[in-house]
């Protein structure tokens, strides 16, 4: 059993789930409790309470939409089912806002997730493996491209290896990528490898064609190094019809050479905001964040404003991004105990700031 013990008046085991022993046998730096059958001198159970990359049997899928099943929030994904690819709808064990608003999981994203004993998606375990950004499918455009999970975070999604590549040759069970300025790379597939179009049709495919751009995934749960998933983000027809430039395609491939970070140095880490009374319990809050040298308003793709740890709906405040600064005006009768700002660019890199309000 895995989970995290949280202290308090009564300690609780949060995010509890069961895993196969092979999932923890080769792990290092795990905090565990275990019970022993003294008569047989055998370990009866192992309880993992801290360590990365653990969970139940990890599943993967392309998000198509959110919905409801018997008044309970649900998510529909295109996922691997044995040796085939199918569309499945799962109930969520928590509100969909926890995924859609706070984890920014949306249509077109490819995710890793686990199910609880009721066959519900455990919202806390969901990890975004491929981020579609502001688009509704994970496709390459001349302005943006799908962002993949950082190499340092692969264990959080139960992934051994993840790569981006162009399909230069397909031969039986081998995909070859021959970059102009690097060594040839080969990827081995198997009969159960799932090919999923995540840029257009959002469905399973029989294989992949030469000239396509892909994300390859080898999961930790399978034996050997052959691919479990090949995610197609563009093919030759799409590239030709949409006049996708070589620069845009190369930007997608350069992810494997980028520093292992999603950070972007755009605003100060700590910002002082202003608070002014309006009437009664109602107060007006204003935040002005100056963009750092080399960062322009055009570089800012999205701005997220948080109050008391919760994302504020964009319709509930006024936002201005111009003249080298970000300005947020917000009015509420709720007591504000904490606040923060998150800014993201078109490449998915972001910067955050802690906001402290003082009386104007």
Residue pairs with C-beta under 8 A, 6 or more apart in sequence:
1 16
1 17
1 18
1 19
1 45
1 46
1 47
1 48
2 15
2 16
2 17
2 18
2 19
2 24
2 47
2 48
2 49
2 51
2 54
2 55
2 56
3 13
3 14
3 15
3 16
3 17
3 47
3 48
3 49
4 13
4 14
4 15
4 49
4 50
5 11
5 12
5 13
5 14
5 49
6 12
6 13
6 14
13 49
14 124
15 122
15 124
15 125
17 55
17 56
17 114
17 116
17 122
17 125
18 56
19 48
19 54
19 55
19 56
19 57
20 57
21 46
23 54
23 220
23 221
24 30
24 46
24 48
24 51
24 54
27 51
27 53
27 54
29 51
30 48
30 50
30 51
30 54
31 48
31 49
31 50
31 51
32 46
32 47
32 48
32 49
33 46
33 47
33 49
34 43
34 44
34 45
34 46
34 47
35 43
35 44
35 45
36 42
36 43
36 44
37 43
37 44
48 54
52 155
52 156
53 155
53 156
53 158
53 220
55 114
55 122
55 125
55 158
56 114
56 115
56 116
56 122
56 125
57 114
57 115
57 221
58 112
58 113
58 114
58 157
58 158
58 219
58 220
58 221
59 79
59 80
59 112
59 113
59 114
59 115
60 79
60 80
60 110
60 111
60 112
60 113
60 129
60 217
60 219
60 228
60 229
61 77
61 78
61 79
61 80
61 88
61 110
61 111
61 113
62 77
62 78
62 79
62 108
62 109
62 110
62 111
62 138
62 196
62 198
62 202
62 231
63 75
63 76
63 77
63 105
63 106
63 107
63 108
63 109
63 110
63 111
64 76
64 77
64 78
64 87
64 107
64 202
65 75
65 76
65 107
66 73
66 74
66 75
66 76
66 96
66 99
66 100
67 73
67 74
67 75
67 76
67 89
68 74
69 89
69 91
72 91
72 92
73 91
73 92
73 94
73 95
73 96
74 89
74 90
74 91
74 92
74 96
75 89
75 90
75 92
75 96
75 99
75 121
76 87
76 88
76 89
76 90
77 87
77 88
77 90
77 111
78 85
78 86
78 87
78 196
78 202
78 203
78 204
79 85
79 86
79 87
79 88
80 192
80 194
80 228
80 229
81 88
82 192
83 191
83 192
84 204
85 194
85 195
85 196
85 203
85 204
85 205
86 204
87 203
90 115
90 119
90 120
90 121
91 118
91 119
91 120
91 121
92 99
92 120
92 121
92 123
93 116
93 118
93 120
93 121
93 122
93 123
94 123
94 124
95 123
98 123
99 105
99 123
99 126
100 106
101 311
102 310
102 311
103 123
103 126
103 128
104 128
105 111
105 126
105 128
106 132
106 136
107 132
107 136
107 137
108 132
108 135
108 136
108 137
108 138
108 198
108 202
109 128
109 129
109 130
109 131
109 132
109 138
110 128
110 129
110 130
110 138
110 196
110 198
110 215
110 231
111 126
111 127
111 128
111 129
112 125
112 126
112 127
112 129
112 156
112 157
112 158
112 159
113 121
113 122
113 125
113 126
113 127
114 121
114 122
114 125
115 121
115 122
116 122
127 149
127 153
127 156
127 157
128 149
129 148
129 149
129 157
129 159
129 162
129 217
130 138
130 146
130 147
130 148
130 149
130 198
130 215
130 231
130 233
131 138
131 146
131 147
131 148
131 348
132 138
132 139
132 146
133 144
133 145
133 146
133 147
133 301
133 346
133 348
134 144
134 301
134 302
134 346
135 141
135 144
137 198
137 199
137 200
137 202
138 146
138 198
138 199
138 231
138 233
139 146
139 198
139 199
139 200
139 233
139 234
139 238
140 146
140 199
140 213
140 233
140 234
140 239
140 244
140 248
140 249
140 252
141 242
141 244
141 248
142 242
142 243
142 244
142 245
142 247
142 248
143 248
143 346
144 346
144 347
145 233
145 248
145 251
145 252
145 347
146 198
146 215
146 233
146 252
147 255
147 262
147 347
147 348
148 162
148 164
148 215
148 255
149 157
149 159
149 162
150 260
150 261
150 262
151 162
151 260
152 260
154 160
154 161
154 162
155 220
158 219
158 220
158 221
159 217
159 218
159 219
159 220
160 218
160 219
160 220
160 225
161 216
161 217
161 218
161 225
162 215
162 216
162 217
162 218
163 185
163 187
163 215
163 216
163 256
164 213
164 214
164 215
164 216
164 252
164 253
164 255
164 256
165 175
165 177
165 185
165 187
165 213
165 214
165 216
165 253
166 177
166 179
166 211
166 212
166 213
166 214
166 249
166 253
167 175
167 176
167 177
167 208
167 209
167 210
167 211
167 212
167 213
167 214
168 176
168 177
168 178
168 210
169 175
169 176
169 178
169 210
170 176
170 207
170 208
170 209
170 210
173 188
173 189
173 190
173 226
174 186
174 187
174 188
174 189
175 186
175 187
175 189
175 208
175 214
175 216
175 227
175 230
176 184
176 185
176 186
176 187
177 184
177 185
177 186
177 187
178 184
178 185
179 185
179 253
187 216
187 227
187 230
188 225
188 226
188 227
189 226
189 227
189 230
190 224
190 226
190 227
192 228
193 226
193 227
193 228
193 229
193 230
194 204
194 228
194 229
194 230
195 204
195 205
195 206
195 207
195 208
195 230
195 232
196 202
196 203
196 204
196 205
196 229
196 230
196 231
196 232
197 203
197 204
197 205
197 232
198 231
198 232
198 233
199 232
199 233
199 234
199 238
200 238
205 232
208 214
208 230
208 232
209 235
209 236
210 236
211 235
211 236
211 239
212 232
212 234
212 235
212 236
213 232
213 233
213 234
213 235
213 249
213 252
213 253
214 230
214 231
214 232
214 233
215 229
215 230
215 231
215 233
216 227
216 229
216 230
216 231
217 227
217 228
217 229
217 230
217 231
218 225
218 226
218 227
218 228
219 228
219 229
222 228
233 252
234 244
234 249
234 252
238 244
239 249
261 349
262 348
262 349
262 350
263 349
263 350
263 351
264 343
264 344
264 345
264 349
264 350
264 351
265 292
265 295
265 351
266 291
266 292
266 295
266 299
266 300
266 343
266 345
266 351
267 289
267 290
267 291
267 292
267 326
267 341
267 343
267 351
267 353
268 289
268 290
268 292
268 353
269 352
269 353
269 354
270 353
270 354
270 356
271 287
271 288
271 289
271 341
271 353
271 354
271 355
271 356
272 355
272 356
272 357
272 358
273 285
273 286
273 287
273 288
273 339
273 355
273 356
273 357
273 358
274 285
274 286
274 357
274 358
274 359
274 360
275 283
275 284
275 285
275 336
275 357
275 358
275 359
275 360
276 283
276 284
276 286
276 359
276 360
277 283
277 284
278 284
278 331
280 333
281 333
282 331
282 332
282 333
283 331
283 332
283 333
283 336
284 329
284 330
284 331
285 328
285 329
285 330
285 331
285 332
285 336
285 339
285 357
286 327
286 328
286 329
286 330
286 360
287 305
287 326
287 327
287 328
287 330
287 339
287 341
287 355
288 325
288 326
288 327
288 328
289 325
289 326
289 327
289 341
289 343
289 353
290 324
290 325
291 297
291 299
291 300
291 324
291 325
291 326
296 324
297 321
297 322
297 323
297 324
299 345
299 346
300 321
300 326
300 343
300 344
300 345
301 344
301 345
301 346
302 343
302 344
303 319
303 321
303 326
303 328
303 341
303 342
303 343
303 344
304 311
304 341
304 342
304 343
304 344
305 311
305 312
305 317
305 319
305 328
305 330
305 339
305 341
306 312
306 338
306 339
306 340
306 341
306 342
307 330
307 332
307 334
307 336
307 338
307 339
308 334
308 336
308 337
308 338
308 339
309 338
312 330
316 330
317 328
317 329
317 330
318 327
318 328
318 329
318 330
319 326
319 327
319 328
320 326
320 327
321 327
326 341
326 343
328 341
336 357
338 354
339 354
339 355
339 356
339 357
340 352
340 353
340 354
340 355
341 352
341 353
341 355
342 350
342 351
342 352
342 353
343 350
343 351
343 352
344 350
